[in-house]
């Protein structure tokens, strides 16, 4: 046993297998005066972190589809960066012929988003549907009008749009037998910047453990790289405007994510302290962030736990993935006083 253990440790540096692909390899040993020693063998190339994360998301979706029996997927394609990368992951996992993308515009959907969504769908070669929600939204608004009379429009009306989209996408999922993919990134999942029973609807979320800042870079990586394990086309599949424009849910006039949240580089840096490092508000302040901002993010993190308990599963990319590695009570009275 001692010889096997010693050889195993030595072999780590003499031979290296691929991190994803199945292979059969041979490790040769030679007897020396110091004992058995592994002979230098083949060392597989190790992909960088961007490729490893992307392939994890692709392989995980492909494996999930195979084991659940679904052959096809659909998703809402908004013209934004999150749905664009999810569409690319889906195409690379199961092929463009098995992916349906649906644009569900409201009066707040910009012409830019319409053009961006169509361009992504065309570049990926997926089936593309255009389903306006104005008529359905008007019906819901009229139904609720007697109850809401005298009250100003607020988040309620914004969420109606998201939930109507969720209803329509689930109807298509039922009718066509296609699994609905949800497209919320880790930043949004962390602070609850998503509508439960709306854009959180779905059976699987490929980017659940991918922070927003990494979504941008992953899009750029996919545009610049193609590998044999990808079923999608090579080249630029996500037009630069999708990546570079200010993120927006487009649920009201001139809305930007930055209206409700810190800019994503700051938000993600705080979340990495609070979530990935199990840090405190004091740790955030020590890193140069304003206490008020860190406390607000921590508050959102706590009160959004109930949403995460009901969210779709997704690929695990980090040691602190929600649902798998970081579990908190849905409600509690404890708060970090620091």
C-alpha positions as CSV (number, residue, x, y, z in Angstrom):
1,X,0.0,0.0,0.0
2,X,2.8,2.4,0.8
3,X,4.4,1.8,-2.7
4,X,1.0,2.5,-4.4
5,X,0.5,5.6,-2.5
6,X,4.0,6.9,-3.2
7,X,3.6,6.1,-6.9
8,X,0.3,7.8,-7.1
9,X,1.7,11.0,-5.7
10,X,4.7,10.9,-8.0
11,X,2.5,10.1,-11.0
12,X,0.5,13.4,-10.5
13,X,3.5,15.2,-12.0
14,X,4.4,12.5,-14.7
15,X,1.0,12.1,-16.4
16,X,-2.1,14.3,-16.8
17,X,-5.5,13.3,-18.2
18,X,-8.0,15.7,-19.8
19,X,-10.4,17.4,-17.3
20,X,-13.6,16.5,-19.2
21,X,-12.9,13.9,-21.9
22,X,-12.8,10.2,-21.2
23,X,-9.5,8.5,-22.1
24,X,-7.6,5.3,-21.5
25,X,-4.0,6.0,-20.8
26,X,-1.0,3.9,-19.5
27,X,1.3,4.9,-16.7
28,X,4.7,3.1,-16.9
29,X,6.8,2.5,-13.8
30,X,10.5,1.8,-13.5
31,X,12.5,0.4,-10.6
32,X,15.2,2.6,-9.3
33,X,17.6,2.5,-6.3
34,X,15.1,4.7,-4.5
35,X,12.2,2.4,-5.4
36,X,9.5,2.5,-8.1
37,X,9.2,5.6,-10.0
38,X,6.7,6.8,-12.6
39,X,8.1,7.4,-16.1
40,X,7.3,10.7,-17.8
41,X,4.1,10.3,-19.7
42,X,1.6,12.3,-21.8
43,X,0.3,15.5,-20.3
44,X,-3.1,16.7,-21.5
45,X,-3.6,20.4,-22.1
46,X,-5.5,22.1,-19.3
47,X,-8.0,24.7,-20.5
48,X,-8.1,28.1,-18.8
49,X,-10.8,29.1,-16.3
50,X,-13.1,30.6,-19.0
51,X,-13.1,27.5,-21.1
52,X,-13.5,25.2,-18.1
53,X,-16.5,27.2,-16.8
54,X,-18.1,27.4,-20.3
55,X,-17.7,23.7,-20.9
56,X,-19.1,22.9,-17.5
57,X,-22.2,24.8,-18.4
58,X,-22.5,23.1,-21.7
59,X,-21.8,19.6,-20.5
60,X,-24.1,20.0,-17.5
61,X,-27.0,21.1,-19.6
62,X,-26.4,18.3,-22.1
63,X,-26.2,15.7,-19.3
64,X,-29.3,17.1,-17.6
65,X,-31.2,16.9,-20.8
66,X,-30.1,13.3,-21.4
67,X,-31.1,12.2,-18.0
68,X,-34.5,13.9,-17.8
69,X,-35.5,12.8,-21.3
70,X,-36.0,16.3,-22.8
71,X,-34.7,16.6,-26.4
72,X,-35.3,20.3,-26.9
73,X,-35.3,23.6,-25.0
74,X,-36.8,27.0,-25.3
75,X,-36.0,30.4,-23.7
76,X,-37.0,34.0,-23.8
77,X,-34.5,35.9,-25.9
78,X,-34.6,39.5,-24.7
79,X,-31.8,41.1,-26.6
80,X,-29.8,41.2,-23.4
81,X,-26.5,39.5,-22.5
82,X,-27.8,36.8,-20.2
83,X,-30.3,35.2,-22.5
84,X,-27.8,35.5,-25.4
85,X,-25.2,33.4,-23.5
86,X,-27.8,30.9,-22.4
87,X,-28.9,30.5,-26.0
88,X,-25.3,29.9,-27.1
89,X,-24.8,27.4,-24.3
90,X,-27.9,25.6,-25.3
91,X,-26.9,25.5,-29.0
92,X,-23.4,24.2,-28.1
93,X,-25.0,21.6,-25.9
94,X,-27.7,20.1,-28.0
95,X,-27.5,21.8,-31.5
96,X,-29.4,24.7,-33.0
97,X,-32.2,22.5,-34.4
98,X,-33.2,21.7,-30.8
99,X,-33.3,25.3,-29.5
100,X,-36.3,27.7,-29.7
101,X,-35.8,31.3,-28.8
102,X,-38.8,33.6,-28.2
103,X,-38.9,37.4,-28.2
104,X,-41.8,38.7,-26.1
105,X,-41.8,42.4,-26.5
106,X,-43.8,45.0,-24.6
107,X,-44.1,48.7,-25.3
108,X,-40.9,49.2,-23.3
109,X,-38.8,46.9,-25.5
110,X,-36.4,49.0,-27.5
111,X,-35.8,48.7,-31.2
112,X,-32.2,48.0,-30.3
113,X,-33.2,45.0,-28.2
114,X,-35.4,43.6,-31.0
115,X,-32.6,43.9,-33.5
116,X,-30.0,42.4,-31.0
117,X,-32.2,39.4,-30.2
118,X,-32.9,38.7,-33.9
119,X,-29.2,39.0,-34.7
120,X,-28.3,36.5,-31.9
121,X,-30.9,34.0,-33.1
122,X,-29.8,34.3,-36.7
123,X,-26.1,33.8,-35.8
124,X,-26.9,30.7,-33.7
125,X,-29.3,29.3,-36.3
126,X,-32.1,28.7,-33.8
127,X,-35.9,28.7,-34.3
128,X,-37.0,32.2,-33.5
129,X,-40.6,33.2,-32.5
130,X,-41.9,36.7,-32.0
131,X,-44.8,36.9,-29.5
132,X,-45.9,40.4,-28.4
133,X,-47.4,40.7,-24.9
134,X,-49.3,44.0,-25.3
135,X,-52.7,42.4,-25.8
136,X,-52.3,40.0,-22.9
137,X,-51.0,42.7,-20.6
138,X,-54.0,45.0,-21.5
139,X,-56.4,42.2,-20.6
140,X,-54.7,41.6,-17.2
141,X,-54.6,45.4,-16.6
142,X,-58.3,45.7,-17.3
143,X,-59.1,42.8,-15.1
144,X,-57.3,44.3,-12.2
145,X,-58.4,47.9,-12.8
146,X,-61.4,47.9,-10.4
147,X,-59.1,46.6,-7.6
148,X,-56.2,49.0,-8.3
149,X,-58.3,52.1,-8.9
150,X,-56.7,55.2,-7.4
151,X,-53.3,53.6,-7.0
152,X,-50.2,54.6,-8.9
153,X,-48.3,52.2,-11.1
154,X,-45.3,50.7,-9.4
155,X,-43.4,47.4,-9.3
156,X,-46.7,45.5,-9.6
157,X,-47.1,46.5,-13.2
158,X,-43.5,45.7,-14.0
159,X,-43.9,42.2,-12.5
160,X,-47.1,41.6,-14.5
161,X,-45.1,41.9,-17.6
162,X,-42.4,39.4,-16.4
163,X,-45.1,37.0,-15.1
164,X,-47.0,37.2,-18.4
165,X,-43.9,36.3,-20.2
166,X,-43.3,33.4,-17.8
167,X,-46.9,32.1,-18.4
168,X,-46.5,32.2,-22.2
169,X,-43.2,30.5,-22.1
170,X,-44.5,27.7,-19.9
171,X,-47.5,27.3,-22.2
172,X,-45.1,26.8,-25.1
173,X,-43.0,24.4,-23.0
174,X,-46.1,22.3,-22.3
175,X,-47.4,22.4,-25.9
176,X,-44.1,21.7,-27.6
177,X,-42.6,19.4,-25.0
178,X,-39.5,21.6,-24.8
179,X,-37.8,22.4,-21.4
180,X,-37.8,26.0,-20.5
181,X,-34.4,27.5,-19.6
182,X,-34.3,30.4,-17.2
183,X,-31.6,33.0,-17.6
184,X,-30.8,34.7,-14.3
185,X,-27.1,35.1,-13.5
186,X,-25.6,34.7,-10.0
187,X,-25.7,38.5,-9.3
188,X,-29.4,38.6,-9.9
189,X,-30.1,35.4,-8.1
190,X,-28.1,36.7,-5.1
191,X,-30.0,40.0,-4.6
192,X,-33.4,38.9,-5.9
193,X,-33.3,41.1,-9.0
194,X,-35.7,38.7,-10.7
195,X,-39.5,38.0,-10.7
196,X,-40.6,34.8,-9.0
197,X,-43.1,33.0,-11.2
198,X,-42.0,35.3,-14.0
199,X,-38.5,35.4,-15.5
200,X,-37.5,32.8,-12.9
201,X,-39.7,30.2,-14.5
202,X,-37.9,27.2,-16.0
203,X,-36.6,23.8,-15.5
204,X,-32.9,24.6,-15.6
205,X,-30.6,27.6,-15.4
206,X,-27.2,27.1,-17.1
207,X,-25.7,30.4,-15.7
208,X,-27.0,30.2,-12.1
209,X,-23.5,30.3,-10.7
210,X,-22.0,32.8,-13.1
211,X,-21.7,36.4,-11.9
212,X,-22.8,39.2,-14.3
213,X,-19.3,40.5,-14.8
214,X,-18.3,37.0,-15.8
215,X,-21.3,36.8,-18.2
216,X,-19.9,39.7,-20.2
217,X,-16.4,38.1,-20.4
218,X,-17.8,34.7,-21.2
219,X,-19.7,36.1,-24.1
220,X,-16.5,37.6,-25.4
221,X,-14.7,34.3,-24.9
222,X,-17.3,32.4,-26.8
223,X,-17.1,34.8,-29.7
224,X,-13.4,34.4,-29.9
225,X,-13.1,30.6,-29.3
226,X,-14.6,27.5,-30.7
227,X,-13.9,23.9,-29.7
228,X,-14.8,20.5,-31.2
229,X,-17.2,19.7,-28.3
230,X,-19.4,22.8,-29.3
231,X,-22.3,22.0,-31.5
232,X,-22.9,25.6,-32.4
233,X,-21.2,27.7,-35.1
234,X,-17.8,29.2,-34.8
235,X,-17.2,33.0,-34.9
236,X,-19.1,35.9,-33.5
237,X,-22.5,34.5,-32.3
238,X,-23.2,37.4,-29.8
239,X,-23.0,40.8,-31.5
240,X,-20.8,43.3,-29.5
241,X,-23.7,45.6,-28.9
242,X,-25.5,43.0,-26.8
243,X,-22.4,42.8,-24.5
244,X,-21.5,46.5,-24.4
245,X,-24.9,48.2,-23.9
246,X,-26.1,49.1,-20.4
247,X,-28.1,46.2,-18.9
248,X,-31.8,46.8,-18.5
249,X,-34.9,44.7,-17.7
250,X,-37.0,47.1,-19.9
251,X,-40.0,47.0,-17.7
252,X,-40.5,50.8,-17.7
253,X,-39.3,53.8,-19.7
254,X,-35.6,54.3,-19.8
255,X,-34.9,51.7,-17.1
256,X,-31.4,50.6,-16.3
257,X,-30.2,47.9,-13.9
258,X,-28.0,50.6,-12.3
259,X,-31.2,52.4,-11.2
260,X,-31.8,49.6,-8.6
261,X,-28.3,48.1,-8.0
262,X,-24.7,49.3,-7.8
263,X,-22.8,48.9,-11.0
264,X,-22.0,45.2,-11.5
265,X,-18.3,45.3,-10.9
266,X,-19.0,46.8,-7.4
267,X,-22.0,44.5,-6.8
268,X,-20.1,41.4,-7.7
269,X,-17.1,42.3,-5.7
270,X,-19.3,42.7,-2.6
271,X,-21.1,39.5,-3.3
272,X,-17.9,37.6,-3.6
273,X,-17.0,38.7,-0.1
274,X,-20.4,38.0,1.4
275,X,-21.1,34.8,-0.5
276,X,-18.0,33.1,-1.8
277,X,-15.7,34.1,1.1
278,X,-18.4,34.0,3.8
279,X,-17.3,37.5,4.8
280,X,-18.9,40.2,6.8
281,X,-19.8,43.8,6.4
282,X,-16.6,44.7,8.2
283,X,-14.7,42.7,5.5
284,X,-16.5,44.7,2.8
285,X,-15.6,48.0,4.5
286,X,-12.0,46.8,4.9
287,X,-11.9,46.3,1.1
288,X,-12.9,49.9,0.5
289,X,-16.7,49.6,0.0
290,X,-19.2,51.9,1.7
291,X,-20.9,50.4,4.7
292,X,-24.3,51.6,3.6
293,X,-23.9,49.9,0.2
294,X,-22.6,46.6,1.7
295,X,-25.4,46.6,4.3
296,X,-28.0,47.1,1.5
297,X,-26.6,44.2,-0.5
298,X,-26.5,42.0,2.5
299,X,-30.1,42.8,3.3
300,X,-31.1,41.9,-0.3
301,X,-29.2,38.7,0.0
302,X,-31.0,37.7,3.1
303,X,-34.6,38.6,2.0
304,X,-34.1,36.9,-1.4
305,X,-33.5,33.4,0.2
306,X,-37.1,32.3,-0.4
307,X,-36.7,33.0,-4.1
308,X,-33.6,30.9,-4.3
309,X,-35.3,28.0,-2.6
310,X,-37.8,27.9,-5.4
311,X,-35.4,28.5,-8.3
312,X,-34.4,26.1,-11.0
313,X,-31.2,24.0,-10.6
314,X,-28.1,24.9,-12.5
315,X,-24.4,24.1,-13.1
316,X,-22.0,24.5,-10.2
317,X,-19.0,26.6,-11.0
318,X,-17.8,27.7,-7.6
319,X,-17.4,26.4,-4.0
320,X,-20.3,28.6,-2.9
321,X,-23.0,27.8,-5.5
322,X,-26.5,28.7,-4.3
323,X,-28.7,25.7,-3.5
324,X,-25.8,23.3,-3.3
325,X,-23.1,24.9,-1.1
326,X,-24.7,28.0,0.6
327,X,-28.0,27.3,2.4
328,X,-29.5,29.8,4.8
329,X,-32.9,29.7,6.6
330,X,-35.6,31.3,4.5
331,X,-36.5,33.6,7.4
332,X,-34.6,34.5,10.6
333,X,-34.1,37.4,13.0
334,X,-30.3,37.2,12.9
335,X,-28.4,40.1,11.3
336,X,-24.7,40.9,11.3
337,X,-24.5,44.0,13.6
338,X,-21.1,45.0,12.2
